[in-house]
Amino acid sequence: MTILPVYAALLALLFVLLSIRTIRTRHSRKVALGHGDDPAMLRAMRVHANFAEYVPLALLLVYFVETGSHAP
């Protein structure tokens, strides 16, 4: 059994939670576009964006480790 689907599912749920947090911050701060010079909005946006940028690479690396570690 591979562990990749488990990690992918858990990280997808975390991504949804970060998306909801960013949307809620946007609504509470009344910022329609960008960060509106609001540090909390900028932080929520960057956390969400960093997650979206780095998690696919991490999952790809886990995939490579799983497929490359089988002994002949």
DOLOSE-966224 format. One record per residue: y, z, x of N, C-alpha, C, O in turn; residue in one letter; residue number from 1. Coordinates in nm, 2 decimals, always signed. Each point is the difference from the previous one (the first is absolute). Layout:
+---------+--------+--------+----------+--------+---------+---------+--------+--------+---------+--------+--------+------+-----+
| n.north |   n.up | n.east | ca.north |  ca.up | ca.east | c.north |   c.up | c.east | o.north |   o.up | o.east | type | seq |
+---------+--------+--------+----------+--------+---------+---------+--------+--------+---------+--------+--------+------+-----+
|       Y |      Z |      X |        Y |      Z |       X |       Y |      Z |      X |       Y |      Z |      X |    A | NUM |
...
+---------+--------+--------+----------+--------+---------+---------+--------+--------+---------+--------+--------+------+-----+
//
This chain:
+---------+--------+--------+----------+--------+---------+---------+--------+--------+---------+--------+--------+------+-----+
| n.north |   n.up | n.east | ca.north |  ca.up | ca.east | c.north |   c.up | c.east | o.north |   o.up | o.east | type | seq |
+---------+--------+--------+----------+--------+---------+---------+--------+--------+---------+--------+--------+------+-----+
|   -0.12 |  +0.00 |  +0.08 |    +0.12 |  +0.00 |   -0.08 |   +0.13 |  +0.00 |  +0.09 |   +0.00 |  +0.07 |  +0.10 |    M |   1 |
|   +0.09 |  -0.15 |  -0.14 |    +0.13 |  +0.00 |   +0.07 |   +0.10 |  +0.09 |  -0.06 |   +0.00 |  +0.03 |  -0.12 |    T |   2 |
|   +0.09 |  +0.02 |  +0.20 |    +0.10 |  +0.10 |   -0.04 |   +0.13 |  -0.07 |  -0.05 |   +0.08 |  +0.06 |  -0.06 |    I |   3 |
|   -0.07 |  -0.19 |  +0.10 |    +0.13 |  -0.07 |   -0.03 |   +0.03 |  +0.00 |  -0.15 |   +0.12 |  +0.02 |  -0.03 |    L |   4 |
|   -0.21 |  -0.05 |  -0.06 |    +0.05 |  +0.00 |   -0.14 |   +0.05 |  +0.14 |  -0.05 |   +0.09 |  +0.01 |  -0.08 |    P |   5 |
|   -0.14 |  +0.10 |  +0.13 |    +0.04 |  +0.13 |   -0.03 |   +0.15 |  +0.02 |  +0.05 |   +0.08 |  +0.05 |  -0.08 |    V |   6 |
|   -0.06 |  -0.08 |  +0.20 |    +0.13 |  +0.01 |   +0.06 |   +0.10 |  -0.09 |  -0.07 |   +0.11 |  +0.04 |  -0.03 |    Y |   7 |
|   -0.15 |  -0.16 |  +0.00 |    +0.09 |  -0.10 |   -0.07 |   +0.04 |  +0.05 |  -0.14 |   +0.11 |  -0.01 |  -0.04 |    A |   8 |
|   -0.21 |  +0.07 |  -0.03 |    +0.03 |  +0.05 |   -0.13 |   +0.09 |  +0.12 |  +0.00 |   +0.10 |  +0.01 |  -0.08 |    A |   9 |
|   -0.12 |  +0.08 |  +0.17 |    +0.08 |  +0.12 |   +0.02 |   +0.15 |  -0.04 |  +0.04 |   +0.09 |  +0.06 |  -0.05 |    L |  10 |
|   -0.08 |  -0.15 |  +0.14 |    +0.13 |  -0.05 |   +0.05 |   +0.07 |  -0.08 |  -0.11 |   +0.12 |  +0.01 |  -0.01 |    L |  11 |
|   -0.19 |  -0.08 |  -0.07 |    +0.06 |  -0.07 |   -0.12 |   +0.06 |  +0.10 |  -0.10 |   +0.11 |  -0.02 |  -0.05 |    A |  12 |
|   -0.18 |  +0.13 |  +0.03 |    +0.05 |  +0.10 |   -0.09 |   +0.12 |  +0.07 |  +0.06 |   +0.10 |  +0.02 |  -0.07 |    L |  13 |
|   -0.10 |  +0.00 |  +0.20 |    +0.12 |  +0.06 |   +0.06 |   +0.12 |  -0.10 |  +0.00 |   +0.11 |  +0.05 |  -0.02 |    L |  14 |
|   -0.14 |  -0.18 |  +0.03 |    +0.11 |  -0.10 |   -0.01 |   +0.06 |  +0.00 |  -0.14 |   +0.12 |  -0.01 |  -0.01 |    F |  15 |
|   -0.20 |  +0.03 |  -0.09 |    +0.05 |  +0.01 |   -0.14 |   +0.09 |  +0.12 |  -0.01 |   +0.10 |  -0.01 |  -0.06 |    V |  16 |
|   -0.15 |  +0.12 |  +0.11 |    +0.08 |  +0.12 |   -0.01 |   +0.13 |  -0.01 |  +0.08 |   +0.11 |  +0.05 |  -0.05 |    L |  17 |
|   -0.11 |  -0.11 |  +0.16 |    +0.13 |  -0.02 |   +0.08 |   +0.09 |  -0.10 |  -0.08 |   +0.12 |  +0.02 |  +0.00 |    L |  18 |
|   -0.18 |  -0.12 |  -0.07 |    +0.08 |  -0.09 |   -0.08 |   +0.07 |  +0.08 |  -0.11 |   +0.12 |  -0.02 |  -0.03 |    S |  19 |
|   -0.20 |  +0.10 |  -0.04 |    +0.06 |  +0.08 |   -0.11 |   +0.11 |  +0.09 |  +0.05 |   +0.10 |  +0.02 |  -0.06 |    I |  20 |
|   -0.12 |  +0.04 |  +0.18 |    +0.10 |  +0.09 |   +0.05 |   +0.13 |  -0.07 |  +0.03 |   +0.11 |  +0.04 |  -0.02 |    R |  21 |
|   -0.13 |  -0.16 |  +0.08 |    +0.12 |  -0.09 |   +0.03 |   +0.07 |  -0.04 |  -0.13 |   +0.13 |  +0.01 |  +0.00 |    T |  22 |
|   -0.20 |  -0.04 |  -0.10 |    +0.06 |  -0.04 |   -0.13 |   +0.07 |  +0.11 |  -0.06 |   +0.12 |  -0.01 |  -0.05 |    I |  23 |
|   -0.18 |  +0.13 |  +0.05 |    +0.07 |  +0.12 |   -0.05 |   +0.12 |  +0.04 |  +0.07 |   +0.10 |  +0.04 |  -0.06 |    R |  24 |
|   -0.10 |  -0.05 |  +0.20 |    +0.11 |  +0.03 |   +0.08 |   +0.12 |  -0.10 |  -0.04 |   +0.11 |  +0.04 |  -0.01 |    T |  25 |
|   -0.15 |  -0.17 |  +0.00 |    +0.10 |  -0.10 |   -0.03 |   +0.06 |  +0.03 |  -0.14 |   +0.13 |  -0.01 |  -0.01 |    R |  26 |
|   -0.21 |  +0.05 |  -0.09 |    +0.06 |  +0.03 |   -0.13 |   +0.09 |  +0.13 |  +0.00 |   +0.10 |  +0.00 |  -0.05 |    H |  27 |
|   -0.15 |  +0.10 |  +0.12 |    +0.07 |  +0.13 |   +0.01 |   +0.13 |  -0.02 |  +0.07 |   +0.10 |  +0.07 |  -0.03 |    S |  28 |
|   -0.09 |  -0.15 |  +0.13 |    +0.12 |  -0.02 |   +0.08 |   +0.08 |  -0.12 |  -0.05 |   +0.11 |  -0.02 |  +0.05 |    R |  29 |
|   -0.16 |  -0.04 |  -0.15 |    +0.08 |  -0.12 |   -0.07 |   +0.03 |  -0.10 |  +0.11 |   +0.12 |  -0.05 |  +0.00 |    K |  30 |
|   -0.22 |  +0.01 |  +0.07 |    +0.02 |  -0.11 |   +0.10 |   -0.09 |  -0.12 |  -0.04 |   -0.12 |  +0.01 |  +0.00 |    V |  31 |
|   +0.19 |  -0.12 |  -0.04 |    -0.08 |  -0.11 |   -0.05 |   -0.05 |  -0.09 |  +0.12 |   -0.11 |  -0.04 |  +0.00 |    A |  32 |
|   +0.19 |  +0.02 |  +0.10 |    -0.03 |  -0.08 |   +0.11 |   +0.03 |  +0.07 |  +0.13 |   +0.09 |  +0.08 |  +0.01 |    L |  33 |
|   -0.18 |  -0.11 |  +0.09 |    +0.03 |  +0.06 |   +0.13 |   -0.02 |  +0.15 |  +0.00 |   -0.07 |  +0.06 |  -0.08 |    G |  34 |
|   +0.14 |  +0.01 |  +0.17 |    -0.01 |  +0.15 |   +0.00 |   +0.13 |  +0.07 |  -0.04 |   +0.00 |  +0.12 |  -0.02 |    H |  35 |
|   +0.10 |  -0.19 |  +0.00 |    +0.13 |  +0.06 |   -0.06 |   +0.05 |  +0.11 |  +0.09 |   +0.07 |  +0.09 |  -0.06 |    G |  36 |
|   -0.08 |  -0.10 |  +0.19 |    +0.04 |  +0.10 |   +0.09 |   -0.05 |  +0.14 |  -0.03 |   +0.07 |  +0.10 |  +0.02 |    D |  37 |
|   -0.18 |  -0.09 |  -0.08 |    -0.06 |  +0.13 |   -0.04 |   -0.12 |  +0.02 |  +0.09 |   -0.10 |  -0.07 |  +0.00 |    D |  38 |
|   +0.11 |  +0.18 |  +0.08 |    -0.11 |  +0.03 |   +0.10 |   -0.14 |  +0.02 |  -0.07 |   -0.10 |  -0.04 |  +0.06 |    P |  39 |
|   +0.10 |  +0.10 |  -0.17 |    -0.13 |  +0.02 |   -0.07 |   -0.06 |  -0.13 |  -0.05 |   -0.12 |  -0.02 |  +0.01 |    A |  40 |
|   +0.20 |  -0.07 |  -0.05 |    -0.04 |  -0.13 |   -0.05 |   -0.05 |  -0.08 |  +0.12 |   -0.11 |  -0.07 |  +0.00 |    M |  41 |
|   +0.18 |  +0.07 |  +0.11 |    -0.04 |  -0.07 |   +0.12 |   -0.13 |  +0.06 |  +0.06 |   -0.09 |  -0.08 |  +0.04 |    L |  42 |
|   +0.07 |  +0.21 |  -0.05 |    -0.12 |  +0.06 |   +0.05 |   -0.12 |  -0.05 |  -0.08 |   -0.11 |  -0.03 |  +0.05 |    R |  43 |
|   +0.13 |  +0.04 |  -0.19 |    -0.11 |  -0.05 |   -0.09 |   -0.04 |  -0.14 |  +0.03 |   -0.11 |  -0.04 |  +0.00 |    A |  44 |
|   +0.22 |  -0.05 |  +0.01 |    -0.03 |  -0.14 |   +0.03 |   -0.07 |  -0.02 |  +0.13 |   -0.09 |  -0.08 |  +0.00 |    M |  45 |
|   +0.13 |  +0.15 |  +0.10 |    -0.06 |  -0.02 |   +0.13 |   -0.15 |  +0.05 |  +0.01 |   -0.08 |  -0.07 |  +0.06 |    R |  46 |
|   +0.06 |  +0.18 |  -0.13 |    -0.14 |  +0.05 |   +0.00 |   -0.09 |  -0.10 |  -0.07 |   -0.11 |  -0.04 |  +0.05 |    V |  47 |
|   +0.16 |  -0.02 |  -0.16 |    -0.08 |  -0.09 |   -0.08 |   -0.02 |  -0.13 |  +0.08 |   -0.11 |  -0.06 |  +0.01 |    H |  48 |
|   +0.22 |  +0.01 |  +0.06 |    -0.01 |  -0.12 |   +0.08 |   -0.09 |  +0.01 |  +0.12 |   -0.08 |  -0.08 |  +0.03 |    A |  49 |
|   +0.09 |  +0.20 |  +0.04 |    -0.08 |  +0.02 |   +0.12 |   -0.15 |  +0.00 |  -0.04 |   -0.08 |  -0.05 |  +0.07 |    N |  50 |
|   +0.05 |  +0.12 |  -0.18 |    -0.13 |  +0.00 |   -0.05 |   -0.06 |  -0.14 |  -0.03 |   -0.11 |  -0.03 |  +0.04 |    F |  51 |
|   +0.20 |  -0.05 |  -0.11 |    -0.04 |  -0.14 |   -0.03 |   -0.02 |  -0.08 |  +0.13 |   -0.08 |  -0.10 |  +0.00 |    A |  52 |
|   +0.15 |  +0.13 |  +0.10 |    -0.01 |  -0.08 |   +0.13 |   -0.12 |  +0.04 |  +0.08 |   -0.06 |  -0.09 |  +0.06 |    E |  53 |
|   +0.03 |  +0.22 |  -0.05 |    -0.10 |  +0.04 |   +0.10 |   -0.14 |  +0.02 |  -0.06 |   -0.09 |  -0.01 |  +0.07 |    Y |  54 |
|   +0.08 |  +0.04 |  -0.20 |    -0.13 |  +0.03 |   -0.05 |   -0.09 |  -0.13 |  +0.00 |   -0.12 |  +0.02 |  +0.03 |    V |  55 |
|   +0.17 |  -0.14 |  -0.06 |    -0.09 |  -0.11 |   +0.01 |   -0.06 |  -0.02 |  +0.14 |   -0.11 |  -0.04 |  +0.01 |    P |  56 |
|   +0.19 |  +0.06 |  +0.09 |    -0.04 |  -0.01 |   +0.13 |   -0.11 |  +0.10 |  +0.03 |   -0.10 |  -0.03 |  +0.07 |    L |  57 |
|   +0.12 |  +0.15 |  -0.11 |    -0.09 |  +0.11 |   +0.02 |   -0.14 |  -0.03 |  -0.07 |   -0.10 |  +0.02 |  +0.06 |    A |  58 |
|   +0.11 |  -0.07 |  -0.18 |    -0.13 |  -0.04 |   -0.07 |   -0.07 |  -0.12 |  +0.07 |   -0.12 |  +0.00 |  +0.01 |    L |  59 |
|   +0.20 |  -0.09 |  +0.04 |    -0.06 |  -0.11 |   +0.08 |   -0.07 |  +0.05 |  +0.12 |   -0.11 |  -0.04 |  +0.04 |    L |  60 |
|   +0.17 |  +0.13 |  +0.03 |    -0.06 |  +0.06 |   +0.12 |   -0.13 |  +0.08 |  -0.03 |   -0.10 |  -0.01 |  +0.07 |    L |  61 |
|   +0.10 |  +0.08 |  -0.18 |    -0.12 |  +0.07 |   -0.05 |   -0.11 |  -0.10 |  -0.03 |   -0.11 |  +0.02 |  +0.04 |    V |  62 |
|   +0.15 |  -0.13 |  -0.10 |    -0.10 |  -0.10 |   -0.03 |   -0.06 |  -0.06 |  +0.13 |   -0.12 |  -0.01 |  +0.01 |    Y |  63 |
|   +0.20 |  -0.01 |  +0.09 |    -0.05 |  -0.06 |   +0.13 |   -0.09 |  +0.10 |  +0.07 |   -0.10 |  -0.04 |  +0.05 |    F |  64 |
|   +0.13 |  +0.17 |  -0.06 |    -0.08 |  +0.10 |   +0.06 |   -0.14 |  +0.01 |  -0.07 |   -0.10 |  +0.00 |  +0.06 |    V |  65 |
|   +0.11 |  -0.01 |  -0.20 |    -0.13 |  +0.01 |   -0.07 |   -0.09 |  -0.13 |  +0.02 |   -0.12 |  +0.02 |  +0.02 |    E |  66 |
|   +0.18 |  -0.13 |  -0.01 |    -0.08 |  -0.12 |   +0.01 |   -0.04 |  -0.03 |  +0.15 |   -0.10 |  -0.06 |  +0.02 |    T |  67 |
|   +0.17 |  +0.12 |  +0.07 |    -0.03 |  -0.02 |   +0.14 |   -0.09 |  +0.10 |  +0.06 |   -0.04 |  -0.01 |  +0.12 |    G |  68 |
|   +0.01 |  +0.12 |  -0.19 |    -0.07 |  +0.11 |   +0.06 |   -0.15 |  -0.01 |  -0.03 |   -0.08 |  +0.10 |  +0.04 |    S |  69 |
|   +0.03 |  -0.20 |  -0.10 |    -0.15 |  -0.01 |   -0.03 |   -0.07 |  -0.05 |  +0.12 |   +0.04 |  -0.10 |  +0.06 |    H |  70 |
|   -0.14 |  +0.18 |  -0.02 |    -0.08 |  -0.03 |   +0.11 |   -0.10 |  -0.12 |  -0.03 |   -0.05 |  +0.00 |  -0.11 |    A |  71 |
|   +0.03 |  -0.09 |  +0.20 |    -0.09 |  -0.11 |   -0.02 |   -0.15 |  +0.04 |  -0.02 |   -0.08 |  -0.08 |  -0.02 |    P |  72 |
+---------+--------+--------+----------+--------+---------+---------+--------+--------+---------+--------+--------+------+-----+
//
